[in-house]
Amino acid sequence: MTASPPPGPISDPLAHPWIQRFGHAGLIPFVGLTLLLWLVGPELQAWVAIAMAAYAALIASFLGGIHWGAIWSRLGRGEGVTNGQVAWGMAPSLLAWPGVLMPPHAGLAWLGLVLVVCYLVDRKVYPALGIKPWLALRFRLSAVAALSCFIGAGAI
């Protein structure tokens, strides 16, 4: 049995229904926890805020992981990468970590900012990594996620 060739680049990631479904499903915790922050009493708010901060930090780490995957793909094809591209692969996790440790109102605001910064960097970096088509979906997901963090911080 021969191995099939690796898939080529996805020219339009939005055309794949599972990519959209899973991407949008990833917003459910953001929106749901934001609503809960506004609905629960003060005795439960801290727990909900911790859950939301942990999820936002997890997503920021995932965004850094996308860079690692793209970097390894480029290296596998014999293409070069810059030290800055490698460093940015680590940066979202490191930037998000303090947001989990801060008081909830500050941590959620910080994590919202981290998600915005991740998108702004990706707007510049994704084309060089060959994954520019993902930016349309990334914008929508990042906007809802960051806005959820900011609105959630306002509830505390």
Salt bridges, closest charged atoms under 4 A:
GLU79 OE1 - ARG74 NH1 3.26
GLU79 OE2 - ARG77 NE 3.00
ASP122 OD1 - HIS67 NE2 2.53
ASP122 OD2 - ARG138 NH1 2.15
